[in-house]
Amino acid sequence: MSERFTKGLETIKQYVTEEEAARMIESDALAETAPDLRKMIIEFAYGDVYSRPGLDAKSRALVVITTVVTQGAAPQTKTHIQRGLHAGLTQTEIVEALLQLVPYVGFPRVQNALTIAQQVFAEKNE
């Protein structure tokens, strides 16, 4: 493992459980098609970007949640809402951030994101 990979793996543990971090490495669904993608995500996104100083994990998680919503990326919205909760965001903070997006990205994307958030919150409370 490279130093960047190790740093990325340590950083991602602020957003996921130890088990989820291990699963990300061991059961990469795209490993056969794009074997380097997971490495890029861990080294670049988490090792280089998420580990930068200046924002705490909650703030970074909120930025990422709103960004994936603006892109209309439903699977990533679910993933990053889960990670935001793990990083310490409250359900209220997530909902309010999503509502803040309405004038900028419109009702359909925000409604879709809120539906995803509702599902994540329900799964968390089971």
C-alpha positions in Angstrom: 0.0 0.0 0.0 1.2 3.5 -0.8 1.4 6.3 1.7 -1.4 8.1 -0.1 -3.6 4.9 0.1 -2.9 4.5 3.8 -3.7 8.2 4.5 -6.9 7.9 2.4 -7.9 4.8 4.2 -7.4 6.4 7.6 -9.3 9.5 6.5 -12.3 7.5 5.2 -12.7 6.0 8.6 -14.1 9.4 9.7 -17.0 8.7 7.4 -17.6 5.0 7.5 -17.2 2.1 10.0 -14.1 -0.1 10.1 -16.2 -2.8 8.5 -17.4 -0.6 5.7 -13.8 0.6 5.0 -12.7 -3.0 4.8 -15.6 -3.9 2.5 -14.8 -1.0 0.2 -11.3 -2.6 -0.3 -12.3 -6.2 -0.4 -15.5 -6.2 -2.4 -15.1 -3.6 -5.0 -18.0 -4.1 -7.5 -16.1 -2.4 -10.3 -12.8 -4.2 -9.7 -13.0 -6.3 -12.8 -14.1 -3.4 -15.1 -12.0 -0.6 -13.6 -9.5 -2.0 -11.1 -7.9 1.4 -10.5 -11.0 3.3 -9.6 -11.2 2.3 -6.0 -7.5 3.1 -5.6 -8.1 6.6 -7.1 -11.0 7.3 -4.8 -9.1 6.3 -1.7 -5.8 7.9 -2.7 -7.0 11.1 -4.4 -10.4 11.9 -2.9 -9.7 10.8 0.7 -5.9 10.8 0.8 -5.4 14.1 -0.9 -8.6 16.1 -0.7 -10.6 15.0 2.3 -7.5 15.0 4.5 -6.7 18.7 3.8 -6.8 21.1 6.8 -9.4 23.8 7.0 -12.7 21.9 7.3 -13.9 19.3 9.8 -15.4 16.0 8.7 -19.0 17.2 9.2 -18.5 20.3 7.0 -16.8 18.2 4.3 -19.6 15.7 4.4 -22.2 18.5 4.0 -20.4 19.9 1.0 -20.2 16.5 -0.7 -23.9 15.7 0.0 -25.0 19.0 -1.6 -22.6 18.5 -4.5 -23.9 15.0 -5.4 -27.5 16.2 -5.1 -26.8 19.0 -7.6 -25.4 16.4 -10.0 -28.5 14.3 -9.6 -26.4 11.3 -8.5 -28.9 9.3 -6.5 -26.6 6.3 -5.5 -23.9 8.7 -4.4 -26.5 10.8 -2.5 -27.4 7.8 -0.4 -23.8 6.9 0.2 -22.8 10.4 1.2 -25.8 10.9 3.5 -24.8 7.7 5.3 -21.3 9.0 5.5 -22.4 12.4 6.7 -24.4 10.8 9.6 -21.3 8.8 10.5 -19.2 11.9 10.5 -21.6 13.5 13.0 -24.2 15.4 10.9 -27.7 15.3 12.3 -30.8 14.5 10.3 -31.9 18.1 10.8 -28.7 19.5 9.4 -28.9 17.3 6.3 -32.6 18.2 5.7 -31.9 21.9 6.1 -28.9 21.8 3.7 -31.0 20.0 1.1 -33.9 22.5 1.5 -31.3 25.3 1.0 -30.7 23.9 -2.5 -34.3 24.4 -3.8 -33.7 27.8 -5.3 -30.5 26.7 -7.0 -31.2 23.1 -8.3 -35.0 23.0 -8.1 -37.7 21.0 -6.4 -37.3 17.7 -8.3 -33.7 17.1 -7.3 -34.3 18.2 -3.7 -37.4 16.1 -3.4 -35.5 13.1 -4.8 -32.7 13.8 -2.3 -35.1 14.1 0.6 -36.7 10.8 -0.3 -33.3 9.2 -0.3 -32.5 10.9 3.1 -35.8 9.6 4.5 -34.9 6.1 3.5 -31.4 6.4 5.0 -32.8 7.8 8.3 -35.3 5.0 8.5 -32.6 2.4 7.9 -30.4 4.0 10.6 -33.3 3.9 13.1 -34.1 0.2 12.5 
